[in-house]
Amino acid sequence: MDYYSHTVFEFQSSYLGSQDSFGGGGRYDGLVEQLGGKATPAVGFALGVERLILILEQINAFNDLNEAPDIYIVTHGEGAIALSLHISDLLRSKGYAVVNELNRRSMKAQMREANRMQSKFAVIIGEDEVRNNKVLLKDLVNREQNELTIDELQKFDFE
């Protein structure tokens, strides 16, 4: 603790009982110099992963991981990934569970994954969709597919 200077902080949770700390950190502007380097302002922190998992289990944070996502976003191409992140933000802000594909797998592999996860809908974004500022929305339950603008997608009821 002697190497800290200025601000020091600690994360605590009532879910852990009497030993309620699960992380902490602070400023240590003189530490690098004490170790033989040139004076370097610094800040850092650490979390106890096992303690964090205990907290998350207590608040049932992992229950949602077993539920099927509402929407799986399938992408093809660099522009599609950027657009998918924007769309997922819009849909998550409306309360939908959204999975983004970031592994750059084939569209076929992504659709298999969406079906394996039992997603209700797939939003498909390729290079043509990026150029036209549209997406393909596929209902994975009844297999219907429609082309929508981003505004139309944002207003769509996924229930």
VENDA-V160997 format. One record per pair of residues at least 12 apart in sequence whose C-alpha atoms are under 8 Angstrom apart, sorted by sequence separation. I is the first residue (numbers start at 1). J is the second residue. If there is no record, write none. Layout:
i->[I & I]
j->[J & J]
This chain:
i->[10 & 11 & 29 & 88 & 123 & 124 & 135 & 136 & 10 & 11 & 28 & 29 & 123 & 124 & 134 & 135 & 10 & 27 & 28 & 29 & 123 & 124 & 134 & 135 & 9 & 10 & 27 & 28 & 73 & 85 & 122 & 123 & 134 & 135 & 8 & 9 & 27 & 28 & 84 & 121 & 122 & 133 & 134 & 8 & 9 & 26 & 27 & 121 & 122 & 133 & 8 & 25 & 26 & 121 & 122 & 135 & 7 & 8 & 25 & 26 & 120 & 121 & 6 & 7 & 25 & 81 & 120 & 121 & 5 & 6 & 24 & 25 & 81 & 119 & 120 & 4 & 5 & 6 & 23 & 24 & 4 & 5 & 23 & 24 & 4 & 5 & 23 & 3 & 4 & 5 & 22 & 23 & 71 & 73 & 115 & 4 & 22 & 70 & 71 & 72 & 73 & 74 & 75 & 3 & 4 & 22 & 69 & 70 & 71 & 72 & 73 & 74 & 3 & 69 & 70 & 71 & 72 & 73 & 76 & 22 & 69 & 72 & 75 & 22 & 69 & 76 & 76 & 75 & 74 & 16 & 74 & 74 & 121 & 16 & 15 & 16 & 15 & 84 & 13 & 72 & 83 & 15 & 80 & 80 & 72 & 80 & 83 & 69 & 71 & 74 & 79 & 68 & 69 & 70 & 71 & 72 & 73 & 74 & 75 & 76 & 77 & 80 & 68 & 69 & 70 & 71 & 72 & 73 & 74 & 75 & 76 & 77 & 80 & 68 & 69 & 70 & 71 & 72 & 73 & 74 & 75 & 76 & 79 & 68 & 71 & 73 & 87 & 91 & 90 & 70]
j->[22 & 23 & 41 & 100 & 135 & 136 & 147 & 148 & 23 & 24 & 41 & 42 & 136 & 137 & 147 & 148 & 24 & 41 & 42 & 43 & 137 & 138 & 148 & 149 & 24 & 25 & 42 & 43 & 88 & 100 & 137 & 138 & 149 & 150 & 24 & 25 & 43 & 44 & 100 & 137 & 138 & 149 & 150 & 25 & 26 & 43 & 44 & 138 & 139 & 150 & 26 & 43 & 44 & 139 & 140 & 153 & 26 & 27 & 44 & 45 & 139 & 140 & 26 & 27 & 45 & 101 & 140 & 141 & 26 & 27 & 45 & 46 & 102 & 140 & 141 & 26 & 27 & 28 & 45 & 46 & 27 & 28 & 46 & 47 & 28 & 29 & 47 & 28 & 29 & 30 & 47 & 48 & 96 & 98 & 140 & 30 & 48 & 96 & 97 & 98 & 99 & 100 & 101 & 30 & 31 & 49 & 96 & 97 & 98 & 99 & 100 & 101 & 31 & 97 & 98 & 99 & 100 & 101 & 104 & 51 & 98 & 101 & 104 & 52 & 99 & 106 & 107 & 107 & 107 & 51 & 110 & 111 & 158 & 54 & 54 & 55 & 55 & 125 & 55 & 114 & 125 & 58 & 125 & 126 & 119 & 127 & 130 & 117 & 119 & 122 & 127 & 117 & 118 & 119 & 120 & 121 & 122 & 123 & 124 & 125 & 126 & 129 & 118 & 119 & 120 & 121 & 122 & 123 & 124 & 125 & 126 & 127 & 130 & 119 & 120 & 121 & 122 & 123 & 124 & 125 & 126 & 127 & 130 & 120 & 123 & 125 & 150 & 154 & 154 & 158]
